[in-house]
């Protein structure tokens, strides 16, 4: 469903994404992990058609996102990490607008909007301008907007940020059911427990390159990590194990003895 | 605890400004800077020369000259004060209550006085830089004409600086009080309407009292009446009058310390402002965190505009509806229509007051000339409006581009929607301005048709140029839409539009001249091949100025990266 072929992205002399190839088949929840600045968001934005790759191509359901964008993007629902929404539209108006971008309107859309608002508990806020929404509510609205046209694949950047525990659980259930019905989810996250519990396969990216790929068990075997947790595996692969002495970083507060 | 210096508190601001300059330089080379400097210097020179000629003329009259020069300075500084108060009130709201750095500043152990002084400096700089720059050629003209000598330079700085600070203190204090009464976002809406409404009323009143009569003494009963009017202070309680008296006193060799002392009551005003800030800022800042809390049904737009646009494909229809809603729900945007309406009234009033119909033949010639040149003026007005409303359209989509680019929306539909949402109201205004002006001037049908057709062509081109240049020079990081037209791209757009207006007027004049000559000589008007060729050239130029910027804009939008 999602296929990346030798995708590279340069910003001047800086290489943000370095020759990545990846295949995410239908019916799979795929985790995309990596430390800050590793190239996750850039890769996801290239897949969503927001950024053009310097080299390589991205196929969604067989269509090149940049050469044949309309059919490719019709299959996609994108959820960004920062929820920028039009402040002066209401929740309902925003969802109607997004449906319009996908060429959908009429009663079916109205029913779908009502359904999504109900699921994400935004019904009482539906006629209020988005400028009054909290960060989490905006995130829920954006998730609703990504689902409104019934996409075949979802690309999502840090989905749990800003969500309350109930909404986070709801989102996990939605993704699992979506995948269970043949959909595809490519998800970047820093929450390793979520990735461990939800993802069928995982890719770990560092310095723009994929340094490991497979199921969590595959990764353990490949890197001779025994029964290490995903967190330990992640730190081993990304070189984050050398954490400095916390006492040195935090200092000694007035009210406690860090040592 | 040792408090950080004011310089340190303002560090994020000046470092950001420096970084922006570095980025601009690396992006556009030195070309941008050179263009800006040339345009700025030319503008300064034009203001200086115009005022210098007027003042030299005044100076030739030993009795009335200095009175007239003082009156002109008084009116100029009074208008500066009006602009400063309005802009300080609006800027203070952003810098004291809505700016992004406030959470950090307020949560840090920085004392109230430093926050006040930092934010006051920020407000002062943002709202006064343009007035300060404008004052340079004006005061230079006064200094040169009245031979103020090198001492006039520091004296002028001593006079103008407190005149800039006082409105900043007053504006910040007024904002502080208002925010304690209303939530900040409501205050912003309220201030936008009040400020622009007040500006509109001032402009209207100023024009309707016909100040041009001051330079026509024959309109007064006798000379003493005229001198009495000149001697009457324009606004004795305002800093502008103190600055006028201080400046003219110095230039005429009769220095009176009182106006300068009054101006430097600024120090006391800053102290009072700081004390008020200490008392009210904490509660005001808390209130400023409240949302606007507005429920909107939005059904009206859907059933009116939505129904009217039912023939459009759904993506275009929703896009147009979205743009219209965003415009009319943002008070800072729609409230500018008040000022626009006032300017249209003043424009038509000016045309009405022209003394043209005095002799049949001369009347015809001047009427045709004025009607023709009016096309250029109306074009300029349309360009200024397009700079304000159409030029920022692409920039304002910046933060939402993730949605538009990840959806299957054809970017041509985006550009199409932006173009027509901006062009149709502009076209209505263009036809109103040109049509009514021509009716007031009583032009013949030929000029009426030429005028209306030309302004249509120009409107299409101006809107396309605004959108195209807006896409070429986007300002995605700017929070305030009002700042976008004053960017470098806005300047380039205005220069390109003026060049277009000049070229179209030159081409059309060749055709109109044939018509004027034929009517003037009592010959029949013949539409020959040359006339058609000139009209066709003007039409082709307008068509090219419409198509090329839209095409370039589309290519640019396709290459945007976020």
Interface residues (C-beta under 8 A of the other chain):
Chain A: X45 X48 X49 X50 X51 X52 X69 X70 X71 X73 X74 X76 X78 X80 X84 X85 X86 X88 X89 X90 X92 X93 X96 X97 X98 X99 X100 X101 X102 X103 X104 X105 X127 X128 X129 X131 X132 X145
Chain B: X185 X291 X292 X293 X294 X295 X296 X297 X298 X313 X314 X315 X317 X318 X319 X321 X322 X325 X326 X329 X330 X399 X400 X401 X402 X403 X404 X405 X406 X407 X408 X409 X410 X559 X561 X562
